[in-house]
Amino acid sequence: MNQIRYTLLSDGSSDRALIPILSWLLREHCRDVAIQSEWADLRRLPNKRRALAEKIQVALDLYPCDLLFIHRDAEKQPFELRVREIDSKVSTARKKVAIPPSVRVIPIRMQEAWLLLDESAIRHAVGNPHGQQPLTLPSKSKLEALPDPKQFLYNLLKEASGLSGRRLARLQVNLCAQRVPEFIESFELLRQLSAFQRLESELKNVICEQGWYSFQEKENSDGGS
């Protein structure tokens, strides 16, 4: 396979920040394959309060793909509950539309926790790469325990901007947050997080089932024979 087209169906527009992360992860395992990404933008469609099963159907109709990522933040719900919820809705949608291989994306709490990795990326995202304001990022061991990673990230972005008063009030931190992963070359550190480990394991299973391994990785899985 020369190309993998994937679609991300997410909770909201801010979750487009997952695209660079998912593309990086796919490239890690499919290095000989071109990756084409799409975010399923359903905001302008009527009936925005669609159930997840219907969103899956509409997303696949508008953004056909080889691989579907379905994102739901765990927030305050148990991880396993989100898994069952997604699986149930995929089963419902499958009765009406052909479903390509799908992978669940379920960060603990919120996806913003996955953006609290790189101080330089946060400074670049607010257009102040050489700022000297001290930023305190959480330790990797505590990322998944943050009660509100979105607000934590927003506060860091405000601090990194070096702005104050009206200029700070005009800062669109939600848009800056979406830019953070664009300035991160490697998301290797995310492999320390349990939710990311589950995502990668599930994706690797799909890649194996579909035969999308890169030549080098296939050699390794075959024992070099």
GICORBEL-V711278 format. One record per residue. RES is the residue in one letter. SS is DSSP state (h for helix, s for strand, l for the rest). PHI is phi in whole degrees, -180 to 180 (999 if undefined). Layout:
((RES	SS	PHI) (RES	SS	PHI))
This chain:
((M	l	999) (N	l	-89) (Q	s	-150) (I	s	-118) (R	s	-98) (Y	s	-124) (T	s	-121) (L	s	-103) (L	s	-103) (S	l	-127) (D	l	-65) (G	l	-157) (S	h	-67) (S	h	-64) (D	h	-78) (R	h	-60) (A	h	-61) (L	h	-74) (I	h	-56) (P	h	-61) (I	h	-68) (L	h	-67) (S	h	-65) (W	h	-60) (L	h	-65) (L	h	-64) (R	h	-65) (E	h	-61) (H	h	-111) (C	l	-131) (R	l	-72) (D	l	-97) (V	l	-119) (A	s	-72) (I	s	-111) (Q	s	-120) (S	s	-113) (E	s	-141) (W	s	-100) (A	l	-74) (D	l	-91) (L	l	-107) (R	l	-66) (R	l	-92) (L	l	-82) (P	l	-65) (N	l	59) (K	l	-65) (R	l	-88) (R	l	-72) (A	l	-71) (L	h	-60) (A	h	-60) (E	h	-72) (K	h	-61) (I	h	-62) (Q	h	-61) (V	h	-65) (A	h	-61) (L	h	-72) (D	h	-70) (L	h	-87) (Y	l	-131) (P	l	-59) (C	l	-156) (D	l	-91) (L	s	-147) (L	s	-115) (F	s	-97) (I	s	-116) (H	s	-103) (R	l	-144) (D	l	-69) (A	l	-69) (E	l	52) (K	l	-99) (Q	l	-93) (P	l	-62) (F	h	-54) (E	h	-63) (L	h	-66) (R	h	-65) (V	h	-60) (R	h	-64) (E	h	-63) (I	h	-63) (D	h	-60) (S	h	-65) (K	h	-71) (V	h	-64) (S	h	-63) (T	h	-66) (A	h	-65) (R	h	-63) (K	l	-72) (K	l	-120) (V	l	-150) (A	l	-71) (I	l	-103) (P	l	-72) (P	s	-51) (S	s	-127) (V	s	-133) (R	s	-82) (V	s	-122) (I	l	-130) (P	l	-65) (I	l	-68) (R	l	67) (M	l	-141) (Q	h	-65) (E	h	-61) (A	h	-61) (W	h	-79) (L	h	-103) (L	l	-93) (L	l	-111) (D	l	-135) (E	h	-62) (S	h	-62) (A	h	-64) (I	h	-66) (R	h	-66) (H	h	-64) (A	h	-64) (V	l	-101) (G	l	74) (N	l	-134) (P	l	-64) (H	l	-104) (G	l	-62) (Q	l	-110) (Q	l	-63) (P	l	-66) (L	l	-118) (T	l	-112) (L	l	-84) (P	l	-68) (S	l	-67) (K	h	-60) (S	h	-70) (K	h	-109) (L	h	-57) (E	h	-78) (A	h	-101) (L	l	-63) (P	l	-69) (D	l	-146) (P	h	-63) (K	h	-63) (Q	h	-66) (F	h	-60) (L	h	-65) (Y	h	-59) (N	h	-64) (L	h	-64) (L	h	-63) (K	h	-64) (E	h	-64) (A	h	-68) (S	h	-67) (G	l	73) (L	l	-88) (S	l	-150) (G	h	59) (R	h	-65) (R	h	-65) (L	h	-68) (A	h	-63) (R	l	-85) (L	l	-67) (Q	l	-89) (V	h	-65) (N	h	-64) (L	h	-73) (C	h	-63) (A	h	-61) (Q	h	-67) (R	h	-84) (V	h	-53) (P	h	-66) (E	h	-66) (F	h	-107) (I	l	-111) (E	l	-78) (S	l	-133) (F	l	-106) (E	h	-55) (L	h	-63) (L	h	-65) (R	h	-66) (Q	h	-83) (L	l	-96) (S	h	-61) (A	h	-66) (F	h	-70) (Q	h	-60) (R	h	-66) (L	h	-60) (E	h	-65) (S	h	-63) (E	h	-66) (L	h	-65) (K	h	-61) (N	h	-63) (V	h	-65) (I	h	-59) (C	h	-66) (E	h	-62) (Q	h	-89) (G	l	71) (W	l	-94) (Y	l	-58) (S	l	-70) (F	h	-58) (Q	h	-63) (E	h	-70) (K	h	-64) (E	h	-59) (N	h	-65) (S	h	-69) (D	l	-90) (G	l	78) (G	l	79) (S	l	-81))
